Amino acid sequence: MEVRRFAHPSQVPEFVEQSLKVWGHSWKEQIVGGTSETRRRWEQSLGDLAERGILRAYMLDCGGQPYAFAVGYQHDGVYHYVEPGYDARFSSFAPGIVLLMLLMEDLINFNRPRVLDFGADDLEFKRLFSNESVEDAQVVLFRNTAANCLRWIMHSVFRRGIRFARQIAGRKTTE
């Protein structure tokens, strides 16, 4: 078993190739879909991160085969753990958790960040591997135009509709 760190622009094509092998056997393939768009997007975005000197991605190999990957970047003392994935055929061996533990070991031993940021979402593995939690939010700023005000109103109506549907569904399950 081996964990490899990818940070240099010349390493991006190999990382993308290997991670897409894992992607094809992950739950992400079933939910998100095809790899051709993923390949193009990753080659572009990971290449950009590597050119900026902040890419820090990892691959877990066993017997020369990739089983798990993690895309992340490190900037200003913070490692951002952005996109993990593992081959679901081997989920009983927890390849994602194994990679995360080895990734954390590498973070300690090489260019140690002050903080490992797991990002938004409240997932079990994040609670298991963290010692602190802070409130986080993603914010999108729009210009104050009539079209954007209409978008905001429509989004607000949509969110209220979801809350109302959940209330109705909750009443039906308790009756």
Stockholm file with secondary structure:
# STOCKHOLM 1.0

chainA/1-175         MEVRRFAHPSQVPEFVEQSLKVWGHSWKEQIVGGTSETRRRWEQSLGDLAERGILRAYMLDCGGQPYAFAVGYQHDGVYHYVEPGYDARFSSFAPGIVLLMLLMEDLINFNRPRVLDFGADDLEFKRLFSNESVEDAQVVLFRNTAANCLRWIMHSVFRRGIRFARQIAGRKTTE
#=GR chainA/1-175 SS CEEEEECSGGGHHHHHHHHHHHHTTSHHHHHTCCHHHHHHHHHHHHHHHHHTTCBCEEEEEETTEEEEEEEEEEETTEEEEEEEEECGGGGGGCHHHHHHHHHHHHHHHSSCCSEEECCSSCCHHHHHHCSCCCCCCCCCCCCSCHHHHHHHHHHHHHHHHHHHHHHHHHHHHHC
#=GC SS_cons         CEEEEECSGGGHHHHHHHHHHHHTTSHHHHHTCCHHHHHHHHHHHHHHHHHTTCBCEEEEEETTEEEEEEEEEEETTEEEEEEEEECGGGGGGCHHHHHHHHHHHHHHHSSCCSEEECCSSCCHHHHHHCSCCCCCCCCCCCCSCHHHHHHHHHHHHHHHHHHHHHHHHHHHHHC
//
